[in-house]
């Protein structure tokens, strides 16, 4: 269960980072 939660957290963090980078590029 912890592994799944960790994986989900990592995925969310990665997604947020990608969105932030794209937003910065657009700006």
C-alpha positions as CSV (number, residue, x, y, z in Angstrom):
1,X,0.0,0.0,0.0
2,X,2.8,2.5,0.9
3,X,4.5,1.7,-2.4
4,X,1.3,2.5,-4.3
5,X,0.9,5.8,-2.4
6,X,4.6,6.7,-3.0
7,X,4.2,6.0,-6.7
8,X,1.0,8.1,-6.9
9,X,2.8,11.0,-5.1
10,X,5.8,10.8,-7.5
11,X,3.4,10.8,-10.5
12,X,1.6,13.8,-9.1
13,X,4.8,15.7,-8.4
14,X,6.1,14.9,-11.9
15,X,2.8,16.1,-13.5
16,X,2.9,19.3,-11.5
17,X,6.5,19.9,-12.5
18,X,5.7,19.3,-16.2
19,X,2.7,21.7,-16.0
20,X,4.9,24.3,-14.3
21,X,7.6,24.0,-16.9
22,X,5.0,24.3,-19.8
23,X,3.4,27.3,-18.1
24,X,6.8,29.0,-17.7
25,X,7.5,28.3,-21.4
26,X,4.2,29.8,-22.5
27,X,4.9,32.9,-20.3
